[in-house]
Amino acid sequence: MESESLSPLEAPRFSMRWLLVWVAVIAAVCAVLTYPYRREKFDRTIRAAIANETEAIRTTLGRAPRDQQELEALLGRPMPSAHDILGMAPIRYHRTGENSFILRYDVYGTDNWTYDSSYPEAGWIWVGL
């Protein structure tokens, strides 16, 4: 049995246009699938930064800032926000004692992430209803 070989005219043809379309589709699918991971990584970075900055201000002052307005004035900017299902949820500051505070933001309006300066080693913890 003889094997048939394709002549150059019969060789399958690949369209560069279709190849580019498929590459674009695959890239878009990858971007959509990795979006939640990138968003969570961004939120973790924001949470860690504001906790560290607030702890540094507390150390510098020798006390916790009196309220969110004082903290924002010392930071030189408004408090950051983190992602929620409906957009961005503001991180809020609450003083709990002369030298203690909590940072908190609500997710989905029912759950929240909380940082308690009394237990800084715990970091940000998720607290459900």
N, C-alpha and C positions, 0 to 999 in steps of 0.2 A: 504494500500500500504506500503510495507516494504521499508525502506531506505537501500540502499546498502552501505556498508562501504568497503573501500579498504583494502585489506590485506597488510601487510608490503611488500610483494613482488610486489604488484601492485601500491604502492605509487609512486607518481612522483619523479623522480630523478633529482637532480641539480648537475651540474658539477662545481666543484670549478674552473676549468680552464676557463669555459665560464663566470663565475661570475667575475673572475679577468679581463678577456678581456673587459667585459661591464664596469667595474669600470674604467679601463684605458681609454676606449673610452669617457666616461662621463667626466673624468678629463681633457682629451685633449680638448674636446669641450668647457669646462668651461675656460680653459686657453686661447684658441683662442678668445672666446667672451669677456674676460676681458682684453685682451692685449691693446686695444686702451685706456681704462681707466687707466691702470697702466702706460702706456707711457705718457699720459697727466699729470698724477700726478707727474711723474719723471720730466717732463719739467717744471711744475710749481715750483717745488722745486729748480731746477737749476736756473730758472729766478729769483726767490726771493733771492737766495743766492748771485748771482753775483750783483744784485742791492744793496743789503745790504752791501756787501764787498766794492763795489765802493763808496757808500755813506760814509762808514767809512773811506776810504782812503781820500776822499774829505774833511771830517771833520778834519782828522789828518794833512793834508797838508795845510788846509786853502784855498785851490783852487782845481779846477778840474785837474786831470792829463792832461798833454799836448797832449798826443796821446795814441793810443792803446799799443804801445811798452812800454811806461812808465808805464801804468797801469799793463801790464803783468809782468813787472819787479818788481813792488811793490806787486803784488799778489804772485809772485814766481812761476807762472805757466801760460800757455796759456789760453786764453779765452775759456770758455766751449762751447759746441754745444748743440742744441736741435734737436728734430726729425723733419724731413721733409719727404715727400713721397718718395724721392729718397735716403734717408739715414739720415745723420746728417747735420744740417745747423749751421754754426758758428755764435755765438753772436758777434757783432761788437760794438766797442766803438767809439763815435764821440764827441769831445769837441765842445760845442756851445757857450761858453763864458768863462770868467775868472773863474767863479765858477759854471758852469752848463755843462751838458753833456746829451747825449742820448745813450741808448743801444738799439740795433735792431738786429733782425734776420728775414730772409725771409723764408716764407713757400710757397712751390710750385712755387717759383720763381716770384710770383705776389703779394702775400699778405705779410704783415709783422707784427710782434709783436714789440712794441716800449715802452721803459721806458724813460720818460722825467724827469730829476732831478728838473726841474722847477715846476713840479706838482707831487711830490712823492706820495701824497695821492691817486692819480689816479692809481698807480701801473702800471702794464704792460697792454697796451691796444692793441687791434687788429685793424689794419688799412688796409683796402683793397685798391685796385687801384682807 
